[in-house]
């Protein structure tokens, strides 16, 4: 009952290369996706290109709990995507894929997230709370799309002055901060 599969699809104004360069640096997630990513630590840098990179994350959604988990990059294919293996409060795999769309500078971003919830709260209440836990994930991904759009605009702005006028990403909403 604690198995989840989420498939997210976004379309953004940017190239696969631009999106890849943003998402390949998880240490920047708390800056540009702060509504979800509270803290990120690079545990091992991995090989050149990213395979083997190990990352520890502290995340949240709009529900009143936090998650501690880690991932290792298992496969990279610049600029079309990468795969990761998650452990901790989540166990499973995630696959990011970036594809250019017809027209100048548009990209389809997909994320296939197949996990089992290992945090006791999630694991043992999934049978009852599955719709809420799923809604929490979808909220986090909507915030991710908003934040990625803003980060792309910031990076694409031709001058430093124009970059300052891009609004900041939506920040975290703290209802409670439960660590367990």
Beta strands, then each sheet from edge to edge (+ up, - down):
strand 1: 3-13
strand 2: 37-44
strand 3: 54-60
strand 4: 66-77
strand 5: 81-88
strand 6: 90-101
strand 7: 106-117
sheet 1: 1+ 7- 6+ 5- 4+ 3- 2+
end
